[in-house]
Amino acid sequence: MLALHDVTVRAGRATLLDGLSLHVAPGEVVAVVGANGAGKTTALRVLAGERRPDGGRATLGAGDAARDLGALAPDALARRRAVLPQRATLAFDFAVLDVVLLGRMPHAAGRAADHASAARAMERADVAHLAERRYGTLSGGEQQRVHLARALAQLDAPAHDVAGDARYLLLDEPTSALDLAHQHTVLEVARREAEAGAGVLAVLHDLNHAAQYADRVAVLAGGRLVACGPPREVLTPAVVRCAFGITVMVTDHPCLACPLVVPVGAGAAAEVELPLPVL
């Protein structure tokens, strides 16, 4: 399990996370939603081991075997979790294949195994046809999918045969630069990763994407956890109004077994009392 325990993060006088506890378990997709500035990316960065909390703990593992992320060697952590950031930059204009192969750096699998992993990852991210293209010639959406392939290649390893060696994929706004078809391609990849045993956490802005693809939805507001649970329990008009300051109607999706969130008007979130977490 990858978890935050009562985590606080500060930046100067601002509190970015305020006593946040959140976890992602192997085999599930957790969507993190909230308004701009709610603390979503900060929470992901702490879970990734990229930002040390000012209070609380970020751990990997279950029970007595849980270890602080800061105590893990970088290469060991890199073999267990991969991150797709909101924006990724490259100093050199590599070929796409070489970008994806960067994900294999924590492994000592050999050239043939690394190229096979990269090929599988590019196929899943729908960038195999771009393998020989220079990264700088790609559109923003294509570049984002290349980095998804890099993250998938990083997690590609033989089936774990030691208890507790689950892998985790952390996605920060993975659909932000993508067209409609590729938005769902990426989220379907996330869903399949979870079905294969990985834990997936995705920061999303589209509540209907969260409803369709997530097992649990965590709603943040002001750096705090407002609600967390299955989409039907969490994506309610009261919670959405509290977190986003907008009035919505929530109904059954006409085609899928999930709720459908339809905005109907803006409102003043400050007038709404924070509901108790749905845990």
N, C-alpha and C positions, 0 to 999 in steps of 0.2 A: 504494500500500500504506500502511496505517496501522499503525504499529509502535512497540513499546517495546523499547529496547535497554539491557539490563543496568540496569534502573531500580530505584532504592532510594527509598523514602518513609518518613520518620520522623514520629512525633508524640510530642514529648517524648523519653522514653527508649525508647518502643516503636518497633519496626521493623514497618511495615505491609506493605511490599514489600521483598524482599531479593534484588536482582540479577535481577529478572524481565525476561525477553525473550519477547515475544509479538507476533504480527501477525495482521491480518485483511486478506485480499486481495480485490479485486473479484471478484464472482461466487460467493462462498462464505459459508456460515453457520458461525460459530465459537461454540460454547457454552462458557461459563466456569462451572465448577462447583467446589464446595468447601464445607466446613463453615462455620458462622457464624464471622466473624472471620478467614477465610482470606486476605482481601485482594481479593476479587472487585470490590466497588464501588470501592475505591481504584484498582485497575487501570483500570476503565472511566473513572473521572474523569480519570486522567492521559491516557488515550487521547483523551478528549474535549477536552483542553486546559483543563480546569477546575482542575486541580491540577498545579503544576509539580513535577517530581521533585527530590529532594534529591541524587540521583546518577543518571547515565545520561541517556538522551535519549528523547524521544517525537517521532516524525517522521511526516510525510505525504509520500508520493511514493516513487518507486523509484530505487535506485542513486544516481547523482550528483545527481539532481533532488530527492532527499529533503530536506525542510526541517523544522527544528524547529517544533513547533506554536506555541511562544511567539513565533516570528518572524512569524507570519501575522496579518494584520489581522483583527479579530473578525468583520467582515462576510464576508470571504473564507472564513474557516474555517466560518462558519455556512452558507454555500452548499454546502460539501462534506460536512459531517457534521451529523447531528441526533441528539438524545439524548432518550430516554424515561426519566426518573428513577424511582426507587422510589416517591417521593411528590412530587407537584407541588401547590403551593398557589397560589391566586389572591387578590389583595387586593380585587378587584372582581368582582361577580357578573355577568359578561358572559353574553351569549347564546352558545350552543355555536358557532355560525358564527363569531362574533368571536374566540373562543378559538383556533379552527383557523386563522383568518386571521393570528394572531400569528406563525405559522410562515412567513408570506410577507414579513416585515419585511426580511430581508436582500436581497430581490429588488426590482428596479425594473421589474416586468413590466406594471404598469397594473391598474386595478380589474377589468376583465373577465377578464384572465388569472389574477389572484389568486383571484377567485371561482370560476373554472373549476377551478383547482388544488385549492381547498378542497373543492369538490363531489366531485371524484374521490377525495380523501383520506377524506372522510367516508363515502363509499360503501364503500371498501375496509375501513375500520375498523368498519363496521356501526353508524354513528351518524348517518347522513343523516336518519333520521326524528326525530332530536333537535335538528336545526339551530336551531329557534326557542326551545328550552327554555333556561331560565336554568341556568347551570353549577351553582349551589349547590343546585338541586333534584334533582340526579342522584345515583344510588347511587355507591359507591366504584368499582365495576367500570365503570360508564358513564363516570365521569370519567377513568378510566385509558384507556379507548378513545378518548375525545376528545383526550387528549394524544398518543396514538398518531397520530391523524389530523393533529394539529398538526405532529408530526415528519415525517409523510409529505408534507404540504403544503410543508414547508421544503425537502425534497429534490426536489420536483417541478420539473423544468426540462427544456428541450429536450434530446434525446439529445446527449451530450457529443461534440464533434467535435475536441477537442484531447486528444492522448494524455496520460494521467495525471490527467484530470479526473474520475475515478471518485468516486462518492458513498458515504458510510458511514452506516449506521444503528446506533446503540448503544442497546441495550435493557437496563435494569436491573430484573430480576425482573418482566418484562412480564405474567406470568400470575398474579401473587400475589393479586389481588383479583377474579379472573374466575371465572365458572362454567365447567363442563367444556367446553361447546360453544365458548365464547368464548376459552378457553385455546388451543384448536386453531385457531380463527379467526386469532388474533394470530400464532401461529407459522407458519401457512400464508401470512400476509401477509409475514412475514420471509423465508420460503422463496421467494416470488415476487419479492421485492425483489432477492434474490441472483440469481435466474434472469434478471432484467432487467439485471444487471451491477453492482449495488451490493454493497459488502461489508457484512456484518451480523455484529455481535457481540452476543450475548445472555447475560446472567448468569441462570442458571437454577438452581432447587433440585431439580427433578424430573429424575432421571437418565434416565428413559424418554422424557421430552420431548427431552432432549439426544440420545439415541440415535436417535430417530425423525427429527428435523429438522436436525441439524447435520452438516456435512461433516467438521468436526474438533471434538474436545472437549479443552479445556484444564482440567486439574485442578490447583487450588491448595491448598496446605496451609502454614500459617505464613508466608504471603507469598512462598512459593517455588513454582515450577512443578514439580509432581510428574510429570506426564505430559501429552503433547499429541500427538494424532493422530486417525485415524479411530475412530469409536465402538467398533468391534469390537476394535481393538488396545488401547484405553485403558480401556474399562469392563470391567475384569477384577476378580475377587474380591480379588486382592492390592492393586490400586490403590484400590479402594473402601474396603477395610478400613484402608489406610494413611491416606486422606484423611478418612474419616468415622468410623472406629472402630466399624464394624458389619460383620457377616458377611452376605454376599449370595450368592445363586446367580445365575449369568448363563447364560441359555439363548437359543435362537432364538425370536424373536417368532412366535407361531403364524400371524399374518396378514401381517406386514410384513417387509421385508428388512432387519431391524436386530436388535440384541440386546435382550433383555428382562432387566431387573435386578429380582430379587425378594429383599427383605430377609428374613433368616432368624434374625437374632439380633445383639445388641450384643456388642462386644468391646473390648479395650484397645488403642487405636491406638498407644500408646507402645511396645508390644511388637513392633511391625512396623517393619522397616527401610524407609526411603524407597527406592522403586525408582528406577532411572535413568530420565530422561525418554525418552518414546517420540517421536522427532522425525522 
